[in-house]
């Protein structure tokens, strides 16, 4: 029997010996129950040392020594390249920090955008009531017998008389008022207009609430505000305010009720922002320019 045959026989005997299992039976190997169909593996360095104390064959000893050398080489490689491994961890940490900094910058940009939006909101709320005034404002409208002080301007509650005067104060040259129900209060609210402003009131003066004496008294007190009157000839139902007609500064408002009722009835004022709507309204105003002058009663 040659040396090779002895080695193969020794390996086979050792395989059969370590493949036995007393607790369960696996696939039969070489006709012996309790064997295994696959070669065993040693996964750890400690396992290699254990095998060296069990396996006595020449090849097994060589393999065990080779595995020990492999484990030793792996340890030396890890020790020699520890700085490189640390640099990799540092690089990964740096990338995470960079991502975090970018996320923080994105949040800062969003916060700046929110600040700008809040600033615009506060500007829009200029001359409107604050939160503490909203509750009594709503309660006022729940009591019709009480005198109201507010109206709705572009969706926000605002003091009625101040709102009209503030609107008139924006005009640079002209103010057109379309309102069939006028009285002395209609004129009094015009005191907010700038000196030199030309005012045309388009009205049929229904119920004759505005008289010549009212007009004379206002003009005497405010001589720098020029007021003239034109009839609407029954073509207008709602109330409108037009500032700086047919100029780049033109502003147009729709009023839910007459200015004489400002603060007495719940109403709203809304600015027209659509250019097509403004142009369409121009033709109506042009037609009213052709109407007769309104004659006030004494």
TAGITA-V212297 format. One record per residue. N is the residue number from 1. PHI is phi in degrees with one decimal (* if undefined). OMEGA is omega in degrees with one decimal (* if undefined). D_CENTER is the distance of its C-alpha to the mean C-alpha in Angstrom with 2 decimals. Layout:
N & PHI & OMEGA & D_CENTER
N & PHI & OMEGA & D_CENTER
This chain:
1 & * & -177.0 & 90.15
2 & -75.3 & -178.3 & 88.23
3 & -64.6 & 179.4 & 85.72
4 & -62.9 & 179.4 & 82.85
5 & -62.5 & -179.7 & 83.95
6 & -65.3 & -179.6 & 84.08
7 & -63.6 & -179.3 & 80.57
8 & -64.6 & 179.7 & 79.13
9 & -66.9 & 179.9 & 80.99
10 & -62.5 & 179.3 & 79.79
11 & -62.2 & -179.9 & 76.13
12 & -62.6 & 179.6 & 76.59
13 & -64.9 & -179.9 & 78.18
14 & -65.6 & 178.6 & 75.44
15 & -61.9 & 178.6 & 72.74
16 & -61.8 & -175.9 & 74.49
17 & -67.9 & -175.9 & 74.84
18 & -82.9 & -179.1 & 71.20
19 & -90.7 & -179.9 & 69.91
20 & -68.5 & 177.4 & 71.67
21 & -135.5 & -177.5 & 69.58
22 & -85.9 & -173.5 & 71.20
23 & -96.1 & 178.8 & 68.23
24 & -152.6 & -178.5 & 67.47
25 & -115.0 & 179.8 & 68.92
26 & -101.6 & -177.5 & 67.07
27 & -65.1 & -177.2 & 68.22
28 & -67.9 & 177.6 & 71.92
29 & -118.6 & 178.8 & 72.84
30 & 54.8 & 176.0 & 76.31
31 & 77.2 & -178.3 & 77.52
32 & -110.1 & 177.7 & 76.62
33 & -70.2 & 179.5 & 74.27
34 & 87.8 & 177.8 & 71.70
35 & -86.6 & 177.9 & 70.99
36 & -137.8 & -175.0 & 67.75
37 & -91.2 & -178.2 & 66.94
38 & -118.0 & 177.2 & 64.89
39 & -70.2 & 179.7 & 65.91
40 & -75.4 & 177.8 & 64.57
41 & -125.7 & 174.1 & 62.09
42 & -105.9 & -171.3 & 61.78
43 & -95.1 & -176.1 & 58.12
44 & -125.1 & 177.1 & 58.54
45 & -63.9 & 177.9 & 60.84
46 & -62.6 & 178.1 & 62.36
47 & -64.9 & 178.3 & 63.17
48 & -63.7 & 178.1 & 65.06
49 & -60.6 & 178.9 & 67.19
50 & -66.1 & 179.6 & 67.94
51 & -64.6 & -179.3 & 69.02
52 & -62.7 & 179.8 & 71.31
53 & -83.6 & -177.4 & 73.21
54 & -106.5 & -176.7 & 73.54
55 & -81.8 & -175.6 & 74.02
56 & -113.4 & -178.4 & 77.33
57 & -66.8 & -178.0 & 77.60
58 & -62.7 & -179.8 & 77.82
59 & -66.4 & 180.0 & 74.79
60 & -62.1 & 179.4 & 72.74
61 & -64.8 & 178.8 & 73.61
62 & -62.3 & -179.9 & 72.64
63 & -64.5 & 179.2 & 69.30
64 & -63.3 & 178.4 & 68.62
65 & -64.3 & 178.9 & 69.42
66 & -62.9 & 178.7 & 67.21
67 & -66.2 & 178.4 & 64.28
68 & -63.0 & 177.5 & 64.94
69 & -63.0 & 178.8 & 64.91
70 & -64.0 & 177.8 & 61.62
71 & -62.2 & 179.9 & 60.06
72 & -63.4 & 178.9 & 61.48
73 & -63.7 & 178.5 & 60.08
74 & -62.6 & 178.5 & 56.61
75 & -61.7 & -178.9 & 56.76
76 & -63.6 & 179.6 & 57.96
77 & -63.8 & -179.4 & 55.21
78 & -63.9 & -179.7 & 52.50
79 & -65.5 & -178.5 & 54.12
80 & -66.5 & -175.4 & 54.61
81 & -106.1 & 179.5 & 51.04
82 & -57.7 & 177.5 & 49.32
83 & -59.3 & 179.7 & 47.84
84 & -64.0 & 178.4 & 46.40
85 & -63.5 & 178.5 & 44.81
86 & -63.6 & 178.4 & 43.41
87 & -63.9 & 177.3 & 42.00
88 & -63.1 & 178.1 & 40.24
89 & -63.2 & 179.2 & 38.64
90 & -64.5 & 178.7 & 37.68
91 & -62.7 & 179.2 & 36.16
92 & -63.1 & 177.9 & 34.13
93 & -64.4 & 179.1 & 32.95
94 & -62.9 & 178.5 & 32.10
95 & -65.0 & 178.4 & 29.96
96 & -65.8 & 177.9 & 28.08
97 & -63.4 & 178.7 & 27.60
98 & -61.2 & 178.1 & 26.39
99 & -62.5 & 179.5 & 23.77
100 & -64.7 & 178.7 & 22.66
101 & -62.2 & 178.2 & 22.54
102 & -64.7 & 178.1 & 20.38
103 & -63.1 & 178.3 & 17.90
104 & -64.4 & 178.3 & 17.99
105 & -62.8 & 177.8 & 17.49
106 & -61.8 & 178.9 & 14.36
107 & -64.9 & 179.2 & 12.99
108 & -62.1 & 178.8 & 14.32
109 & -62.9 & 178.8 & 12.69
110 & -64.5 & 179.8 & 9.15
111 & -64.9 & 176.9 & 10.52
112 & -62.1 & 178.3 & 11.94
113 & -62.5 & 178.1 & 8.89
114 & -63.9 & 178.4 & 7.49
115 & -61.5 & 179.7 & 11.14
116 & -65.4 & 179.4 & 11.37
117 & -65.4 & 178.0 & 8.78
118 & -63.7 & 178.8 & 10.71
119 & -62.0 & 178.6 & 13.83
120 & -65.8 & 178.8 & 13.34
121 & -63.6 & -179.7 & 12.87
122 & -64.2 & 177.5 & 16.04
123 & -66.4 & 179.8 & 17.84
124 & -67.2 & -178.8 & 17.33
125 & -85.5 & 178.2 & 18.72
126 & -62.7 & -178.6 & 21.83
127 & 69.1 & 174.0 & 24.98
128 & -106.6 & -177.7 & 23.38
129 & -72.7 & 177.1 & 24.40
130 & -85.3 & -172.9 & 22.79
131 & -60.0 & -177.6 & 21.93
132 & -66.5 & -179.5 & 25.56
133 & -93.2 & -177.2 & 26.81
134 & -66.2 & -177.8 & 24.82
135 & -61.1 & 177.1 & 27.10
136 & -63.3 & 177.4 & 30.37
137 & -60.6 & 178.9 & 28.92
138 & -68.9 & 178.6 & 28.43
139 & -65.4 & 178.7 & 31.81
140 & -59.2 & -178.5 & 33.51
141 & -72.3 & 175.5 & 32.68
142 & -81.2 & 178.9 & 34.04
143 & -120.8 & -175.2 & 37.35
144 & -58.8 & -178.2 & 38.55
145 & -73.6 & -179.3 & 41.64
146 & -84.6 & 176.2 & 39.76
147 & -81.3 & -179.7 & 38.77
148 & -91.8 & -179.6 & 35.05
149 & -119.8 & -171.0 & 33.44
150 & -126.3 & 169.9 & 30.00
151 & -141.7 & 179.2 & 28.44
152 & -105.6 & 178.6 & 25.01
153 & -110.9 & -179.5 & 23.76
154 & 50.4 & 175.0 & 20.90
155 & 87.2 & -178.7 & 19.73
156 & -121.0 & 177.0 & 20.26
157 & -68.0 & -178.9 & 23.58
158 & -149.4 & 179.0 & 25.78
159 & -67.9 & -167.9 & 29.44
160 & -62.5 & -175.9 & 31.49
161 & -59.4 & -179.7 & 34.21
162 & -63.1 & -179.4 & 32.07
163 & -65.0 & 178.4 & 29.57
164 & -60.8 & -178.9 & 32.42
165 & -65.1 & 178.9 & 33.93
166 & -67.6 & 177.0 & 30.70
167 & -63.0 & -179.6 & 30.24
168 & -63.1 & -178.1 & 33.89
169 & -69.2 & -179.5 & 33.60
170 & -77.0 & -176.6 & 31.24
171 & -66.9 & 178.1 & 34.09
172 & -97.4 & -176.9 & 35.99
173 & -131.9 & -172.4 & 38.92
174 & -133.4 & 173.3 & 38.90
175 & -133.0 & 174.7 & 37.71
176 & -111.7 & 178.6 & 38.45
177 & -117.0 & 176.9 & 38.38
178 & -110.0 & -174.9 & 39.00
179 & -162.7 & -178.4 & 40.20
180 & -79.5 & -178.9 & 43.38
181 & -119.8 & -176.0 & 43.52
182 & -126.1 & 172.9 & 44.06
183 & -152.2 & -175.9 & 45.91
184 & -62.7 & 179.6 & 46.34
185 & -65.7 & 176.8 & 42.86
186 & -56.0 & 179.6 & 41.46
187 & -76.8 & -176.4 & 43.29
188 & -59.8 & -180.0 & 42.58
189 & -68.3 & 179.7 & 38.80
190 & -76.9 & 179.5 & 39.57
191 & -64.9 & 175.9 & 40.70
192 & -80.0 & -179.2 & 37.23
193 & -72.2 & 179.1 & 37.96
194 & -72.7 & 176.0 & 39.08
195 & -61.2 & 179.2 & 42.78
196 & 88.3 & 179.9 & 44.04
197 & -76.7 & 176.2 & 41.52
198 & -93.1 & -177.0 & 43.17
199 & -116.3 & 172.0 & 42.28
200 & -118.6 & 177.2 & 43.29
201 & -106.5 & 176.8 & 43.10
202 & -93.1 & -174.8 & 43.44
203 & -161.1 & 170.7 & 44.95
204 & -98.2 & 176.9 & 47.86
205 & 47.5 & 179.9 & 48.06
206 & -58.8 & -176.7 & 48.53
207 & 73.1 & 175.6 & 50.65
208 & 50.7 & -178.0 & 51.71
209 & -81.9 & 177.4 & 49.73
210 & -102.7 & -176.4 & 49.63
211 & -116.1 & 179.7 & 53.07
212 & -59.1 & -178.5 & 54.69
213 & -63.1 & 177.1 & 55.16
214 & -63.4 & -179.7 & 51.42
215 & -63.4 & -179.0 & 50.76
216 & -65.5 & 179.5 & 53.58
217 & -63.5 & -179.6 & 52.43
218 & -66.3 & -178.2 & 48.89
219 & -64.8 & 177.0 & 50.23
220 & -70.2 & -179.7 & 52.63
221 & -78.4 & -178.3 & 49.95
222 & -127.6 & -174.7 & 47.47
223 & -69.4 & -177.8 & 49.76
224 & -87.1 & 176.0 & 47.19
225 & -108.2 & -176.5 & 45.05
226 & -89.9 & -177.9 & 46.81
227 & -120.9 & 172.3 & 46.48
228 & -130.1 & -172.5 & 47.98
229 & -130.4 & 175.6 & 47.88
230 & -132.9 & 176.9 & 47.73
231 & -78.4 & 174.2 & 48.16
232 & -95.0 & -179.9 & 45.62
233 & 57.8 & 173.6 & 48.53
234 & 74.8 & -177.0 & 46.67
235 & -89.4 & -176.8 & 44.06
236 & -113.7 & 175.5 & 41.05
237 & -109.6 & -178.9 & 39.78
238 & -81.9 & -179.9 & 36.37
239 & -106.8 & -177.8 & 35.76
240 & -140.0 & 172.7 & 34.08
241 & -128.2 & 178.4 & 33.63
242 & -124.0 & 178.7 & 33.72
243 & -104.7 & 175.7 & 33.46
244 & 49.8 & -177.3 & 35.11
245 & -51.9 & 174.4 & 36.01
246 & 57.7 & 174.1 & 36.01
247 & -129.2 & 177.7 & 34.73
248 & -66.6 & -179.1 & 31.68
249 & -94.4 & -174.1 & 30.71
250 & -61.6 & 173.3 & 31.04
251 & -133.7 & -175.1 & 28.89
252 & -135.0 & -177.7 & 29.52
253 & -126.9 & 171.3 & 28.83
254 & -103.4 & -176.8 & 29.79
255 & -111.6 & -177.8 & 31.25
256 & -70.9 & 178.4 & 31.78
257 & -146.0 & -179.9 & 35.02
258 & -70.1 & -179.8 & 37.51
259 & -65.8 & 177.9 & 36.84
260 & -64.1 & 179.9 & 40.06
261 & -98.2 & -179.0 & 38.38
262 & -58.2 & 180.0 & 35.39
263 & 88.9 & 179.8 & 34.99
264 & -101.7 & -179.7 & 37.53
265 & -131.7 & 178.7 & 35.61
266 & -70.4 & -177.5 & 32.06
267 & -149.9 & -178.5 & 30.59
268 & -140.2 & 174.7 & 27.56
269 & -123.4 & -178.0 & 27.15
270 & -130.0 & 179.3 & 24.76
271 & -83.6 & 172.9 & 24.57
272 & -79.9 & 179.2 & 25.31
273 & -115.4 & -178.6 & 23.11
274 & -78.7 & -176.2 & 24.44
275 & -65.9 & 179.8 & 27.32
276 & -65.3 & 177.4 & 29.32
277 & -63.9 & 179.0 & 29.40
278 & -62.8 & -179.2 & 30.65
279 & -63.0 & 179.1 & 33.30
280 & -64.2 & -179.8 & 34.49
281 & -73.2 & 178.9 & 34.95
282 & -59.3 & -178.7 & 36.99
283 & -64.2 & 177.4 & 39.82
284 & -65.7 & 179.9 & 40.04
285 & -64.8 & 178.7 & 40.38
286 & -59.5 & 178.2 & 42.96
287 & -66.4 & -179.2 & 45.04
288 & -70.8 & 175.0 & 44.96
289 & -59.6 & -177.2 & 46.26
290 & -84.1 & -178.3 & 49.44
291 & -72.9 & 178.7 & 49.93
292 & -72.3 & 175.8 & 52.58
293 & -70.4 & 177.8 & 52.02
294 & -81.7 & 178.6 & 51.44
295 & -100.7 & 179.7 & 54.50
296 & -79.9 & 178.6 & 53.83
297 & -85.9 & 178.6 & 56.50
298 & -88.3 & * & 58.46
